[in-house]
Amino acid sequence: DPQTASGFDASGAPRLVAFAKFFRADYATHVLEAFLKVLELGPAGCICPERLTNIALNYVCETLKHKAIFAALRPHLVPLLLHVAFPLFYFSRRDAEVWEEDPAEYVRREFDIMEDYYSPRTAAKNLLLCATRTKAKLTLQPVTAHCAQLLQQSLEAQQQPAAAAAAVEILYRKDGALLALGTIHSRLTRNVTYARALPHMISVHVLPELNSAHGFLRSRACWVLGQFAASLYSGGSHAGDLGGPFAQLMQMMRDADLPVRVQAALAINNFVEHDCANELVLKALPELVQQLFTLINDVGNDEVVQSLDTLIEKYGERMGPYAVEVVRALSQHFIRLFTSEDTDDDDGAALTAMSVMRAISSMLHAVHGMPDKLAAMEAELLPLL
């Protein structure tokens, strides 16, 4: 019956264990072989449904955990990463269409939890992470070499005139290479050889893209800086080197493209969270708070609200001058979330609302010793109650 088959009761669990052992011994390798053939469809120019690609990549990721099944995967793993996963990382023409036609939808997809269950790109990122973590000796060098090759091709293409379409395709691949490197950032920074090369990579291939004519590369450059914040700049050890990049990130928060503004805010949030450039942040605090207000009104997703919450938690009383304005903006955004017809049964809106409440609580805690500020906040909080 369904209750027993579910395995949630005492009698069902042993059945599932027995079935798992049977499946792993007799069928797992055959299923892997079938999925590997499915994953060959894309590189061969055939159509393969995205959901099927997602499932196949997730299955391959699971096989990395089992020695007996991995033996069958081993000769295919590196080609799978380079020829199946990497093309999924590349910025695509479809991405470009959504970026141009509906930037807010592009941002929503980037951060939608439900997208992760269906997205081939997310499954490919998970496979890359798992492969470089558990099979580093086999995968890390080919992956980083492939990234280096893509970055060098892009550099050469940008230094000489070329057909516009071909040049853009090369830049799409550069975006994918940077996505791959940012995804495995923690693995790279723990390896002495790769860690030494990272500052040069960021200097040559990332920082110049903050001034790129292509919005998707400006966005990716912001994202990469945020990914490496904890490992390369944590504790302010390289704060002196961040003056220029930080000023550019602040400039990116006024970018014409919404996805760029969002990624710039999140990169700065990572700098704040890991104490990378406290003095720079404090000098820019008034502008930063105002830009976050604007961004919350423009898109108001969970991550942007969390960026404001991080500022409040890190700088506490220094946020006092902005306390009433912060609470007013957050309260108004909370009410908008629950009066808009578009957010009915929207899990993303619920997560954002929770972040808004958390940020308001942080602000109240930060100014608990300022009675005048607390009194001024009452009028802003009453509509919520």
Disulfide bonds with the S-S distance in Angstrom:
none
